[in-house]
Amino acid sequence: MTAKIRLFVEHSLGPGQSVPVSREQAHYLFGVMRLGVGPQVLLFDGQNGEWLAEVAEAGKRGGVLQVISQTRPQQMPPDLWLLFAPIKKARTDFIVEKAVELGAARILPVQTQYTNAGRIQRARLQAHAVEAAEQCGATYVPEVAEMVRMDRLLAGWDTDRRIMFCDEAQVALKPTLPATPGPWAILIGPEGGFSPSEREKLHALDHAHAVSLGPRILRADTAAVAAITLWQQALGDWT
Ligand code: SAH
């Protein structure tokens, strides 16, 4: 038997719940996957863990899933945000997907002085985050925020949240991360890197820690994956 379909639903899950199927999900479940009444699927709502459910009604434009029992408790990711300067579309999609798989709580596209992408399609990126969570077994979908200017974001920053500032100018140094638990954010620059004035401001912040990702310059998408991995290993839920 193939693995059960996992779906994120915007409906609070609990014992005995009937969950309405959205038009898009009906298209996927009953059109693409050809499910009828009876088969079981796995559902999660981002708050109440994962649940086994059964198709109770299957139609072209909708349907009903009947919740049977909980299969996994809710598991929240660590309180880690990923701040990154959007790059080309496919590479930005990759960053969002990998951030969900590796375990981030929030994804914030930021506009830096050398950011290539002038705007992002937030809804598309959020849909990628949902798909990644469905595929990787997560019970939580990180929010993808609207793009904001980095200087504005940093001006209103809650300084309790430390920043792992991935600085390509630190390539000569060893990757070091202070072992301070609590809320964190990773910051990854665009293809053009950080501007000298941005770098200067970031280095002056007490709550920002400049970190090297090794002796080679990584592409921003690679850097995001490497940085989350390092952080997870030191402070996250991998250990
Ligand atoms: N054009 C820049 C490189 C930008 S790489 C240059 O040639 O210097 C894109 C982003 O990935 C950087 O802003 C940084 O956040 C991160 N990055 C890449 N390699 C890194 C490294 N070795 N150490 C720390 N951060 C790195």
Boltz pocket constraint, residues with backbone or C-beta under 6 A from the ligand:
constraints:
  - pocket:
      binder: B
      contacts: [[A, 165], [A, 166], [A, 167], [A, 168], [A, 169], [A, 170], [A, 171], [A, 187], [A, 188], [A, 189], [A, 190], [A, 191], [A, 192], [A, 193], [A, 194], [A, 211], [A, 212], [A, 213], [A, 214], [A, 215], [A, 216], [A, 217], [A, 218], [A, 219], [A, 220], [A, 223]]
      max_distance: 6.0
